Amino acid sequence: MKRRELLLRGASTGAVATLLPALSTSSLAAPTPQFGPGMPDGLPMPPPLAGPSPRLPETDPSRTLLERGWRFHEGEVAIAEPADHNATYLSVKAGNARGAAALAFDDSDWQAVDLPHDWAIAQDVRESANVSQGYRPRGIGWYRRLLRLDKSQKGRRLELHFDGIATHATIWVNGSEVAHSWSGYSSVIVDLTPFARFGDELNWIAVRVDATAREGWWYEGAGLYRHVWLVSRPAVSIETDGVYCDPVHQDDGTWLVPVQVSLSNVGENMAEAEISTRLLDPDGREIHRTGGRISVPPLEQAQVVNRFDPGTVKLWSPDSPVLYCIEVDLLHDGEVVDTRRQFIGFRTVRFDPARGMVLNGVETKLKGVCIHQDHTGVGTAIPDALALWRLQRLKAMGCNAIRMSHNAPAKEVLDWCDRLGFVVMGENRLFNPAPDYLAQLEWMVRRDRNHPSIVLWSVFNEEPMQGTHAGVEMVRRMRAAVRKLDRQRPVTAAMNGSFYNPENVSSVVDVMGFNYYQGDYDKFHALHPDKPITSSEDTSAYETRGAFGSIPAQQVITSFDKEAASWGATHRDTWKMIAERPYVAGGFVWTGFDYHGEPTPYAWPTVSSFFGIMDLCGFPKTAFGIHSAHWRDDAPVIWLAPHWTWPEYEAPGREGQTLEVFAITNAEAIELRLNGEVIERVPAADRIMGHTFQVPYRPGRIEAVALRGGKVVARAVHETTGAPVALRLTPARQALASDGEDVQAITVDCVDSRGRHVPTANLPVDFTISGGRIIGLGNGNPNDHASEKGSKRALFNGLAQVIVEGDASGRRLTLEARTAGLRPARLALARAPRAPRPQVPPVPAEMPITDWRRSASFAQKPDPAFAPVDGDNNSWDFVRSGIAAPAGSSGWRSYRTRFTPWRKVAGEGGTLHFAQITGTAEVWLDGKLVARKTDAAPAALSAPLSAGTGARTLVVLIEAAQGAASGLTGRVYVSA
């Protein structure tokens, strides 16, 4: 573990997550960005961490990523009315979806995309689009993918997992409608087993995404924006989210670990299931083992429950996030056939009406933030490594709590919260106890209830019915559903009023959640002294990063922590109200990061928020320093604002002008110095409110030092820089993994002739890359309309960000930045060897021909023009390629179909492929003989397909030998 990862100015940055053997990585902690000797040029970002971004250990080896080889179409796909009665009849049958959901639909000119994918973030902003969604059009989109399943998968339980689709979605498999999703924040789990086809017969997946549906008043993205998986398990297997093992602290002070394992059986017979369960300590050593057996009926479920006495354990906390591991194996004939790993933590959490949150017996304030899944350049499709980086920024600030507002997060985010040491309020999206929506709440609790980071469940945010009888009844039912699945964690609701109505939901939740209304803390506590209280949302203060004066005409807001929404308060005033009241468990600042949309207090041309402690790129605002002083006790912190670059070339006439200077520290005293001269000394530093100084501007060096016992323990420095002379690129980490997935944020700035960060530069920059690709760009300016994709971005108040993804070649990733008049910058990132996670291989695009009409058997070869009468759905069989005709007497059968070739084939011609025909055969296309098979043995056959638009008639005449099977016994398809 490198010293620079843990130390800054000789002081520890705080706890580092305990790493289990399965996660052998460098430190997860990130140093706090400050100014001063550790960073003499004043760049407000930490130096790079060593090595590539760590990867989470696999907990379910039955999953394989299904994220390559997708095709995407933005916009609706029109479906023509059926041409006649026969077409109408067929259109409502299973497997006969039409339009873009049809198996043979032409997607040959659709865009090739990899997942996760948010198509909305690539849109240009438009004033006519929805303000809350960041003025980015969303609409309808379609995704399709071809999937090959080996014959060995037949008889197994197969599932498709869509971790998140924004927003509503319909999913088809092989032309059958298999799932609907009514929320962009819930997983969609498709039982693929009854629809699957194997071997040469391919599977088509189609997804229609309706992003016109809105669930939030913030930017929600559009598309398959979280991971997608193919799951393959034995017929008898552990169910998805089928292990429940949340440790229980008993009244006598000992611990109990109940392990409930849910099994299912898709086989045809009763099956015996044997379970082996192990508890591993933080070093991976087995400390307990148990097991059990149970019978599982076909197409039914069963549960095995074991209990562990773990003995003496190390406790999980934000300062020491120690994780243990439960390993569950399912065995068949002594062999492991299915496995789950679940990381758990031992901790006690109690919300006390007088003491707030009591964690492991210690009163612990929630030093929290609210966050959305949204980042510059990538929108909601945040790669796992970038999600970790964002959490590291929060941890470096001293944050210990996150409210997942207002929806279930990506699972990987909670996994990182467990390891970094955050406590989490998990929040439900839609306030509705009707079955479709209660299922979403139950899914969230079932998926997340093992995480030690989760300490509260919130069933809603700011609902108008919160003060009504109906609202109370709705919460009662939702709370009951939560407690049925999780017996330990309390339930809250984020209320924004109606606390004193005769009927209101505060009476039926375990913890009262205040959104703002800080003036009501004392009144409510006096009326309800037995009800625990927390601030579920607070602050809503405004800041533009790097701006130190408000300019309303330009929609710029000072970052001196002076302006806040009418319903909120400044960062300092808000925390003061919470810190002074022991009975308030803590708070969650709105928000940790800026986000697209909800551009309060302004609208167009502002397209993102001002609320963040950090901007859209994760660059810190003054609020970052304020909360570092509020929340960090592990190391001395001092923050100084503004920068000190107000030279003649930048702002004529500033010299001699009195400037406002702000400093805040968690130390005892502050001393402010200008060019070595002490301007003022504050002997008793105000840790919450900080201190404001009035300083006549003179170019040079302004310095704030933090003192304890009269000794300097931290310092923050700004120097007046010269004009920019060169660009600079600073990576988040010193290397990228060579797995084709690792990403990192690169900070872009410019420096003066002495190598110092120039905080006032606003220059356009062009980028070129090799060894990877740019997946997003940003600069944190809420009023910038430039595309967040591509290869160009301007610095804003000195900074911009490029998010890069390395390819799987293993060669160095090289990024170059250029702007007119400055020296260019070049960054070469080393590649760390790491195998890619398994991906389901893409299948080359091909047009399947699957649906045929098959005649009865004839002694004589029928005329190729012989066909059923239109509307005759009874005298010819409906068959699919790959299925043989039954053996019998010798004779001929006619197989007929109509198909319209894909556009490329129609224009250029192609090839008809018959993977296998059993029997002698003739192939007729549009009344012409194009191929002949003279041997009755099963064999492949191909035939030319001439160019031509419109529907084509394909007839295959097959002769069966006496007593032998015959037919189109393999798949049939067209290739270009």
ZAMARGU-4260 file (C-alpha; in steps of 0.2 Angstrom, whole numbers, plus 5000, padded with zeros to 4 digits):
<rodrens>
0) 5000/5000/5000 | 5008/5016/4994 | 5011/5030/5007 | 5004/5043/4995 | 4988/5034/4995
5) 4985/5036/5013 | 4994/5052/5018 | 4992/5070/5014 | 5002/5083/5023 | 5008/5070/5036
10) 4990/5066/5041 | 4980/5050/5038 | 4965/5052/5026 | 4955/5040/5036 | 4949/5022/5037
15) 4953/5010/5023 | 4941/4996/5019 | 4946/4979/5025 | 4950/4969/5009 | 4945/4950/5008
20) 4957/4939/4999 | 4944/4939/4984 | 4948/4958/4982 | 4967/4960/4982 | 4968/4978/4977
25) 4976/4994/4982 | 4969/5006/4994 | 4950/5010/4992 | 4953/5026/5001 | 4956/5042/4992
30) 4966/5057/4999 | 4957/5073/5002 | 4960/5087/4990 | 4967/5102/4998 | 4979/5116/4993
35) 4996/5119/5000 | 5014/5111/5001 | 5007/5094/4996 | 5000/5101/4981 | 5010/5117/4978
40) 5001/5122/4962 | 4984/5122/4970 | 4975/5109/4959 | 4960/5104/4969 | 4961/5086/4966
45) 4972/5072/4974 | 4987/5064/4966 | 4984/5048/4957 | 4981/5032/4966 | 4992/5017/4962
50) 4987/5003/4951 | 4971/5001/4941 | 4953/5002/4948 | 4949/4987/4959 | 4936/4975/4954
55) 4923/4968/4965 | 4924/4949/4968 | 4911/4938/4959 | 4897/4933/4971 | 4887/4923/4958
60) 4897/4913/4946 | 4881/4907/4937 | 4880/4925/4929 | 4889/4930/4913 | 4889/4948/4906
65) 4878/4950/4891 | 4884/4967/4885 | 4892/4965/4868 | 4884/4963/4852 | 4868/4974/4855
70) 4860/4984/4841 | 4851/5000/4845 | 4838/5010/4836 | 4832/5027/4843 | 4814/5031/4839
75) 4798/5021/4837 | 4797/5007/4824 | 4781/5007/4815 | 4771/4991/4813 | 4760/4989/4798
80) 4743/4982/4800 | 4742/4963/4795 | 4738/4961/4777 | 4724/4948/4778 | 4715/4937/4790
85) 4729/4924/4790 | 4742/4936/4795 | 4730/4943/4808 | 4727/4925/4815 | 4746/4922/4816
90) 4750/4939/4824 | 4742/4934/4840 | 4750/4918/4842 | 4765/4914/4854 | 4782/4918/4846
95) 4774/4928/4832 | 4778/4946/4838 | 4778/4958/4824 | 4788/4974/4820 | 4805/4976/4829
100) 4801/4962/4841 | 4799/4949/4827 | 4813/4936/4825 | 4817/4940/4807 | 4816/4959/4809
105) 4829/4969/4799 | 4840/4978/4811 | 4855/4977/4799 | 4857/4996/4799 | 4854/4999/4817
110) 4869/5006/4828 | 4880/4993/4836 | 4882/4997/4855 | 4889/4990/4870 | 4881/4991/4887
115) 4878/4999/4899 | 4871/5012/4887 | 4862/5029/4890 | 4856/5036/4873 | 4849/5052/4881
120) 4866/5059/4887 | 4872/5060/4868 | 4857/5071/4864 | 4860/5090/4861 | 4850/5100/4874
125) 4835/5108/4867 | 4824/5122/4876 | 4809/5113/4870 | 4813/5097/4880 | 4808/5094/4898
130) 4817/5106/4910 | 4818/5093/4924 | 4827/5080/4913 | 4840/5093/4908 | 4832/5098/4892
135) 4838/5082/4884 | 4825/5073/4873 | 4822/5055/4878 | 4808/5046/4868 | 4807/5028/4863
140) 4822/5016/4859 | 4824/4998/4854 | 4838/4986/4857 | 4840/4969/4849 | 4853/4955/4852
145) 4856/4937/4845 | 4860/4924/4857 | 4867/4906/4855 | 4864/4893/4868 | 4874/4877/4868
150) 4864/4861/4868 | 4873/4857/4885 | 4862/4871/4892 | 4846/4862/4889 | 4837/4857/4905
155) 4846/4870/4915 | 4837/4885/4923 | 4841/4900/4912 | 4838/4918/4916 | 4840/4936/4909
160) 4844/4949/4921 | 4842/4968/4916 | 4849/4977/4931 | 4841/4994/4926 | 4831/5000/4911
165) 4826/5018/4909 | 4811/5019/4910 | 4797/5008/4905 | 4801/4992/4895 | 4794/4977/4886
170) 4805/4962/4883 | 4803/4949/4870 | 4812/4932/4868 | 4810/4923/4851 | 4795/4933/4847
175) 4786/4930/4864 | 4782/4944/4876 | 4791/4939/4892 | 4792/4954/4903 | 4786/4971/4907
180) 4795/4984/4918 | 4786/4998/4926 | 4801/5006/4934 | 4818/5012/4928 | 4826/5008/4945
185) 4821/4989/4947 | 4829/4974/4940 | 4820/4964/4927 | 4822/4946/4929 | 4816/4935/4914
190) 4814/4916/4916 | 4822/4911/4899 | 4820/4893/4902 | 4803/4889/4893 | 4807/4900/4878
195) 4825/4895/4875 | 4832/4887/4859 | 4848/4877/4858 | 4862/4873/4846 | 4860/4880/4829
200) 4843/4887/4833 | 4847/4905/4839 | 4837/4916/4851 | 4832/4934/4848 | 4830/4946/4862
205) 4821/4962/4859 | 4818/4977/4871 | 4807/4992/4868 | 4811/5006/4880 | 4799/5019/4883
210) 4809/5034/4891 | 4794/5046/4888 | 4788/5039/4905 | 4795/5049/4919 | 4797/5043/4937
215) 4808/5058/4943 | 4810/5076/4942 | 4829/5074/4938 | 4839/5068/4923 | 4835/5049/4922
220) 4843/5044/4906 | 4836/5032/4893 | 4840/5014/4889 | 4849/4999/4896 | 4859/5009/4908
225) 4865/4996/4920 | 4872/4978/4918 | 4863/4964/4908 | 4867/4946/4912 | 4864/4929/4906
230) 4862/4917/4920 | 4864/4898/4919 | 4861/4886/4933 | 4856/4868/4936 | 4838/4863/4936
235) 4838/4863/4955 | 4847/4879/4960 | 4849/4893/4972 | 4836/4906/4967 | 4841/4924/4962
240) 4843/4934/4978 | 4840/4917/4987 | 4852/4919/5001 | 4847/4929/5017 | 4860/4930/5030
245) 4859/4946/5040 | 4868/4944/5057 | 4857/4946/5073 | 4864/4953/5089 | 4855/4944/5103
250) 4850/4950/5120 | 4864/4941/5129 | 4877/4950/5118 | 4881/4935/5107 | 4879/4935/5088
255) 4868/4923/5078 | 4869/4921/5059 | 4853/4913/5052 | 4856/4908/5034 | 4840/4905/5024
260) 4843/4898/5006 | 4829/4897/4994 | 4829/4884/4980 | 4819/4881/4965 | 4817/4866/4953
265) 4813/4868/4934 | 4816/4849/4932 | 4802/4836/4928 | 4805/4826/4944 | 4806/4828/4963
270) 4824/4831/4967 | 4835/4830/4983 | 4845/4846/4987 | 4861/4846/4998 | 4867/4863/5004
275) 4884/4866/5012 | 4886/4883/5021 | 4903/4891/5027 | 4907/4906/5037 | 4923/4914/5032
280) 4932/4927/5043 | 4940/4943/5035 | 4956/4934/5030 | 4946/4920/5021 | 4948/4907/5035
285) 4933/4895/5038 | 4927/4897/5055 | 4911/4888/5054 | 4902/4875/5042 | 4885/4867/5042
290) 4873/4860/5030 | 4856/4853/5026 | 4845/4843/5014 | 4828/4845/5007 | 4817/4839/4993
295) 4811/4851/4980 | 4796/4847/4970 | 4796/4850/4951 | 4792/4868/4947 | 4791/4872/4965
300) 4802/4881/4978 | 4809/4876/4995 | 4820/4883/5009 | 4834/4877/5019 | 4838/4887/5035
305) 4855/4885/5045 | 4861/4895/5060 | 4879/4900/5064 | 4886/4904/5081 | 4901/4915/5075
310) 4909/4917/5092 | 4919/4933/5094 | 4918/4944/5079 | 4926/4961/5073 | 4913/4974/5071
315) 4909/4983/5055 | 4908/5002/5055 | 4912/5017/5044 | 4929/5018/5051 | 4932/5000/5050
320) 4922/4991/5037 | 4926/4973/5041 | 4917/4960/5031 | 4915/4942/5033 | 4909/4930/5020
325) 4895/4917/5019 | 4898/4904/5005 | 4883/4893/5000 | 4886/4878/4989 | 4873/4867/4981
330) 4879/4849/4979 | 4874/4835/4967 | 4882/4818/4970 | 4895/4827/4981 | 4900/4839/4967
335) 4896/4858/4969 | 4884/4863/4955 | 4879/4880/4961 | 4887/4893/4973 | 4883/4910/4980
340) 4895/4921/4990 | 4887/4935/5002 | 4898/4947/5011 | 4891/4952/5028 | 4895/4964/5042
345) 4892/4962/5061 | 4886/4979/5068 | 4872/4985/5079 | 4861/5000/5073 | 4848/5008/5084
350) 4839/5024/5081 | 4836/5032/5098 | 4823/5046/5101 | 4836/5055/5113 | 4853/5050/5106
355) 4850/5049/5087 | 4859/5034/5078 | 4868/5022/5090 | 4881/5012/5080 | 4889/4998/5089
360) 4884/5007/5105 | 4892/5023/5100 | 4881/5039/5096 | 4886/5042/5078 | 4879/5056/5067
365) 4874/5053/5049 | 4886/5064/5040 | 4877/5061/5024 | 4873/5066/5006 | 4859/5062/4993
370) 4865/5056/4976 | 4858/5052/4959 | 4866/5039/4947 | 4872/5053/4935 | 4889/5059/4930
375) 4896/5070/4917 | 4898/5063/4900 | 4890/5046/4904 | 4874/5051/4911 | 4866/5036/4920
380) 4877/5023/4912 | 4890/5024/4925 | 4904/5011/4924 | 4908/5002/4940 | 4925/5010/4942
385) 4918/5027/4940 | 4905/5023/4953 | 4919/5018/4965 | 4929/5034/4961 | 4913/5045/4965
390) 4911/5036/4982 | 4930/5039/4986 | 4927/5057/4983 | 4913/5057/4996 | 4924/5047/5008
395) 4938/5059/5007 | 4927/5073/5012 | 4922/5064/5028 | 4905/5058/5022 | 4899/5042/5031
400) 4881/5041/5025 | 4872/5040/5008 | 4854/5042/5004 | 4850/5033/4988 | 4838/5046/4981
405) 4825/5042/4976 | 4827/5024/4971 | 4836/5008/4972 | 4854/5010/4967 | 4865/4998/4956
410) 4870/4983/4966 | 4889/4987/4964 | 4886/5004/4972 | 4880/4995/4988 | 4895/4983/4987
415) 4907/4997/4987 | 4898/5006/5001 | 4900/4990/5012 | 4919/4990/5008 | 4922/5009/5009
420) 4912/5011/5025 | 4896/5020/5022 | 4879/5018/5030 | 4865/5019/5018 | 4846/5024/5017
425) 4839/5013/5004 | 4824/5021/4996 | 4809/5015/4986 | 4804/5025/4970 | 4786/5023/4968
430) 4774/5026/4983 | 4761/5013/4979 | 4756/4997/4988 | 4747/4990/4973 | 4754/4973/4968
435) 4765/4978/4953 | 4773/4992/4963 | 4774/4983/4980 | 4784/4970/4970 | 4797/4983/4966
440) 4799/4987/4985 | 4800/4969/4989 | 4813/4966/4976 | 4824/4980/4983 | 4823/4974/5001
445) 4826/4956/4995 | 4841/4960/4985 | 4849/4972/4997 | 4844/4966/5015 | 4861/4957/5018
450) 4871/4973/5016 | 4879/4980/5032 | 4879/4997/5024 | 4860/4997/5024 | 4853/5004/5040
455) 4836/5012/5035 | 4823/5009/5022 | 4813/5024/5016 | 4796/5020/5007 | 4793/5037/4999
460) 4800/5054/4996 | 4789/5070/4998 | 4772/5063/4994 | 4756/5074/4994 | 4746/5060/5003
465) 4758/5060/5018 | 4745/5069/5029 | 4730/5059/5024 | 4721/5043/5030 | 4725/5035/5013
470) 4743/5039/5014 | 4744/5031/5032 | 4735/5015/5025 | 4748/5015/5010 | 4763/5016/5022
475) 4756/5003/5034 | 4755/4991/5020 | 4772/4995/5013 | 4780/4995/5030 | 4773/4978/5033
480) 4780/4971/5017 | 4797/4977/5021 | 4797/4970/5039 | 4791/4953/5032 | 4807/4952/5022
485) 4819/4962/5034 | 4815/4960/5053 | 4829/4972/5059 | 4830/4988/5049 | 4818/5002/5053
490) 4807/5010/5040 | 4806/5029/5037 | 4798/5041/5025 | 4805/5057/5019 | 4791/5069/5024
495) 4790/5087/5018 | 4776/5093/5029 | 4759/5087/5037 | 4769/5082/5052 | 4755/5088/5064
500) 4739/5083/5054 | 4728/5072/5064 | 4732/5058/5052 | 4750/5057/5045 | 4762/5044/5041
505) 4775/5049/5055 | 4763/5039/5066 | 4767/5022/5056 | 4785/5023/5052 | 4799/5018/5064
510) 4810/5034/5061 | 4803/5051/5057 | 4812/5058/5042 | 4812/5077/5039 | 4815/5084/5022
515) 4820/5102/5027 | 4808/5110/5040 | 4823/5112/5052 | 4813/5124/5062 | 4801/5110/5067
520) 4814/5098/5075 | 4811/5105/5092 | 4793/5106/5091 | 4791/5088/5084 | 4803/5081/5097
525) 4793/5089/5111 | 4777/5082/5105 | 4784/5065/5101 | 4798/5062/5113 | 4798/5043/5109
530) 4800/5045/5090 | 4817/5044/5083 | 4821/5058/5071 | 4833/5061/5056 | 4835/5074/5043
535) 4831/5063/5027 | 4835/5078/5016 | 4842/5096/5019 | 4852/5111/5014 | 4848/5114/4995
540) 4861/5127/4994 | 4868/5134/4978 | 4886/5135/4972 | 4894/5137/4955 | 4912/5129/4956
545) 4926/5142/4955 | 4914/5157/4955 | 4916/5169/4970 | 4903/5182/4965 | 4885/5179/4960
550) 4881/5186/4942 | 4862/5183/4940 | 4862/5189/4922 | 4874/5175/4918 | 4865/5162/4930
555) 4881/5161/4940 | 4880/5158/4959 | 4894/5162/4971 | 4902/5147/4980 | 4905/5157/4996
560) 4890/5147/5004 | 4878/5161/5004 | 4863/5156/4993 | 4851/5143/4996 | 4833/5138/4991
565) 4819/5146/5000 | 4815/5129/5008 | 4833/5125/5013 | 4848/5134/5021 | 4866/5136/5018
570) 4878/5121/5021 | 4884/5129/5037 | 4867/5134/5044 | 4860/5117/5040 | 4874/5107/5049
575) 4873/5119/5064 | 4855/5114/5067 | 4859/5096/5066 | 4875/5096/5076 | 4867/5105/5091
580) 4853/5092/5093 | 4859/5075/5099 | 4841/5068/5096 | 4843/5072/5077 | 4852/5056/5070
585) 4860/5067/5057 | 4857/5073/5039 | 4858/5070/5021 | 4864/5085/5011 | 4855/5089/4994
590) 4866/5084/4985 | 4884/5076/4985 | 4886/5079/4967 | 4878/5091/4954 | 4867/5082/4942
595) 4859/5085/4925 | 4842/5092/4926 | 4832/5101/4939 | 4842/5117/4936 | 4835/5126/4951
600) 4835/5141/4954 | 4837/5145/4936 | 4830/5137/4920 | 4836/5138/4902 | 4850/5140/4897
605) 4855/5132/4914 | 4854/5113/4911 | 4860/5105/4927 | 4859/5108/4946 | 4869/5120/4957
610) 4865/5109/4973 | 4881/5098/4973 | 4895/5099/4986 | 4905/5094/4970 | 4900/5098/4952
615) 4895/5086/4939 | 4913/5080/4936 | 4916/5077/4955 | 4927/5093/4956 | 4925/5100/4974
620) 4916/5117/4977 | 4919/5127/4993 | 4906/5116/5001 | 4918/5101/5000 | 4930/5111/5012
625) 4916/5116/5023 | 4910/5098/5026 | 4927/5091/5027 | 4929/5103/5042 | 4912/5098/5049
630) 4914/5079/5047 | 4933/5074/5048 | 4940/5070/5065 | 4954/5059/5059 | 4965/5072/5052
635) 4967/5091/5053 | 4958/5100/5038 | 4959/5118/5032 | 4950/5126/5017 | 4953/5143/5009
640) 4943/5152/4996 | 4944/5160/4984 | 4959/5157/4973 | 4972/5172/4972 | 4973/5174/4953
645) 4966/5192/4950 | 4980/5199/4939 | 4980/5214/4928 | 4978/5203/4912 | 4963/5194/4920
650) 4954/5208/4929 | 4961/5226/4928 | 4960/5236/4943 | 4959/5222/4956 | 4975/5227/4965
655) 4971/5236/4981 | 4953/5231/4980 | 4946/5223/4996 | 4942/5204/4993 | 4932/5193/5003
660) 4942/5178/5010 | 4934/5163/5018 | 4943/5149/5028 | 4937/5135/5039 | 4946/5121/5049
665) 4943/5108/5061 | 4958/5114/5071 | 4958/5126/5086 | 4964/5142/5078 | 4967/5150/5060
670) 4980/5162/5055 | 4979/5171/5038 | 4994/5177/5030 | 4997/5187/5014 | 5015/5187/5007
675) 5022/5181/5023 | 5013/5194/5033 | 5000/5189/5046 | 4984/5197/5042 | 4973/5191/5056
680) 4973/5177/5069 | 4957/5169/5075 | 4961/5160/5092 | 4945/5150/5093 | 4941/5144/5076
685) 4922/5141/5072 | 4922/5123/5065 | 4904/5125/5058 | 4903/5142/5052 | 4921/5146/5048
690) 4928/5163/5046 | 4927/5177/5033 | 4941/5190/5031 | 4942/5206/5021 | 4959/5207/5013
695) 4965/5221/5001 | 4971/5211/4986 | 4990/5211/4982 | 4997/5198/4970 | 5007/5184/4978
700) 5004/5171/4991 | 4989/5170/5002 | 4990/5156/5016 | 4978/5150/5029 | 4986/5139/5043
705) 4977/5128/5055 | 4984/5128/5073 | 4983/5116/5087 | 4993/5120/5103 | 5001/5134/5094
710) 5008/5122/5081 | 5004/5122/5062 | 4995/5106/5058 | 4988/5110/5041 | 4989/5124/5029
715) 4980/5129/5013 | 4989/5140/5000 | 4984/5150/4984 | 4997/5159/4974 | 4994/5172/4960
720) 4998/5163/4944 | 5004/5169/4928 | 4996/5167/4911 | 4993/5149/4906 | 5007/5141/4895
725) 5003/5123/4894 | 4990/5110/4896 | 4991/5096/4909 | 4982/5079/4911 | 4981/5071/4928
730) 4973/5053/4930 | 4964/5047/4944 | 4975/5032/4945 | 4992/5027/4939 | 4986/5013/4928
735) 4971/5005/4919 | 4967/4987/4919 | 4968/4978/4902 | 4951/4970/4904 | 4942/4982/4892
740) 4931/4988/4906 | 4942/4999/4917 | 4939/5017/4916 | 4945/5032/4925 | 4942/5051/4926
745) 4956/5062/4919 | 4957/5080/4925 | 4962/5093/4912 | 4969/5110/4917 | 4982/5122/4912
750) 4998/5128/4921 | 5008/5144/4921 | 5027/5145/4917 | 5030/5139/4935 | 5019/5123/4933
755) 5005/5130/4944 | 4987/5127/4941 | 4978/5142/4933 | 4961/5143/4941 | 4953/5156/4929
760) 4957/5147/4912 | 4942/5144/4901 | 4950/5137/4885 | 4944/5125/4872 | 4953/5109/4871
765) 4954/5095/4858 | 4958/5077/4863 | 4965/5062/4854 | 4967/5044/4861 | 4974/5028/4857
770) 4973/5011/4867 | 4955/5015/4872 | 4941/5027/4869 | 4934/5043/4877 | 4917/5039/4884
775) 4912/5056/4891 | 4918/5074/4893 | 4913/5088/4905 | 4918/5103/4914 | 4905/5106/4928
780) 4898/5122/4920 | 4879/5121/4923 | 4876/5133/4908 | 4887/5124/4895 | 4878/5116/4880
785) 4892/5108/4872 | 4891/5089/4869 | 4897/5078/4882 | 4902/5065/4869 | 4916/5067/4856
790) 4933/5074/4858 | 4931/5093/4862 | 4928/5102/4878 | 4932/5119/4886 | 4939/5121/4903
795) 4928/5130/4915 | 4935/5140/4929 | 4951/5130/4926 | 4945/5112/4925 | 4938/5099/4913
800) 4936/5081/4913 | 4939/5067/4901 | 4933/5049/4905 | 4942/5036/4896 | 4940/5017/4894
805) 4954/5006/4890 | 4953/4993/4877 | 4957/4974/4879 | 4973/4975/4870 | 4985/4978/4885
810) 4994/4992/4876 | 4997/5009/4884 | 4982/5021/4883 | 4988/5037/4877 | 4978/5053/4878
815) 4984/5070/4871 | 4976/5087/4874 | 4979/5102/4863 | 4973/5120/4862 | 4980/5135/4852
820) 4994/5144/4859 | 4998/5132/4873 | 5010/5118/4875 | 5000/5101/4872 | 4999/5088/4886
825) 5002/5070/4883 | 4997/5056/4896 | 5002/5038/4894 | 4994/5026/4906 | 5002/5009/4910
830) 4991/4994/4908 | 4989/4982/4922 | 4986/4964/4917 | 4969/4958/4921 | 4958/4946/4912
835) 4941/4952/4906 | 4926/4946/4915 | 4917/4933/4905 | 4905/4940/4891 | 4892/4930/4881
840) 4900/4930/4864 | 4891/4941/4851 | 4883/4932/4836 | 4886/4938/4819 | 4870/4946/4812
845) 4860/4934/4801 | 4841/4933/4796 | 4833/4918/4803 | 4819/4909/4793 | 4810/4900/4806
850) 4792/4898/4803 | 4785/4886/4789 | 4769/4878/4783 | 4772/4859/4780 | 4760/4849/4769
855) 4754/4832/4772 | 4765/4817/4764 | 4762/4813/4746 | 4768/4798/4736 | 4772/4809/4721
860) 4783/4825/4722 | 4771/4840/4723 | 4771/4855/4712 | 4782/4869/4720 | 4767/4881/4717
865) 4756/4870/4728 | 4750/4880/4743 | 4737/4881/4756 | 4722/4892/4752 | 4723/4909/4761
870) 4715/4908/4778 | 4717/4889/4779 | 4725/4886/4796 | 4721/4868/4797 | 4726/4857/4783
875) 4745/4862/4783 | 4755/4861/4799 | 4763/4876/4807 | 4781/4870/4810 | 4798/4878/4814
880) 4815/4874/4806 | 4825/4862/4817 | 4811/4850/4820 | 4810/4834/4810 | 4794/4827/4802
885) 4789/4810/4811 | 4795/4794/4803 | 4783/4784/4792 | 4781/4778/4775 | 4791/4786/4760
890) 4784/4801/4752 | 4786/4820/4749 | 4782/4835/4759 | 4782/4853/4754 | 4789/4866/4766
895) 4783/4884/4762 | 4787/4901/4769 | 4787/4920/4764 | 4800/4931/4769 | 4807/4949/4765
900) 4826/4949/4765 | 4835/4962/4775 | 4839/4978/4766 | 4857/4974/4763 | 4853/4957/4756
905) 4839/4964/4745 | 4851/4977/4738 | 4866/4966/4735 | 4860/4948/4736 | 4865/4935/4749
910) 4865/4916/4753 | 4852/4904/4760 | 4859/4893/4773 | 4851/4876/4778 | 4861/4870/4793
915) 4853/4853/4790 | 4841/4844/4779 | 4836/4826/4781 | 4830/4818/4765 | 4833/4822/4747
920) 4827/4839/4743 | 4824/4853/4730 | 4825/4872/4735 | 4814/4883/4725 | 4815/4902/4726
925) 4801/4913/4718 | 4797/4898/4707 | 4814/4894/4702 | 4825/4879/4707 | 4841/4886/4715
930) 4848/4870/4724 | 4846/4851/4725 | 4851/4838/4738 | 4852/4821/4731 | 4858/4811/4747
935) 4845/4807/4760 | 4857/4808/4774 | 4857/4823/4785 | 4868/4837/4778 | 4869/4856/4776
940) 4864/4864/4760 | 4866/4882/4753 | 4858/4892/4739 | 4861/4909/4731 | 4848/4922/4735
945) 4847/4935/4721 | 4845/4953/4725 | 4827/4960/4725 | 4815/4970/4735 | 4799/4964/4742
950) 4793/4947/4749 | 4801/4931/4743 | 4793/4914/4742 | 4804/4899/4747 | 4798/4881/4745
955) 4808/4866/4750 | 4802/4849/4743 | 4809/4835/4754 | 4807/4816/4751 | 4808/4804/4766
960) 4815/4787/4765 | 4804/4772/4771 | 4803/4773/4790 | 4815/4787/4792 | 4813/4805/4799
965) 4814/4819/4787 | 4813/4838/4786 | 4822/4855/4789 | 4831/4847/4804 | 4843/4862/4807
970) 4841/4881/4807 | 4838/4891/4791 | 4845/4908/4789 | 4851/4921/4776 | 4868/4930/4777
975) 4874/4944/4767
</rodrens>
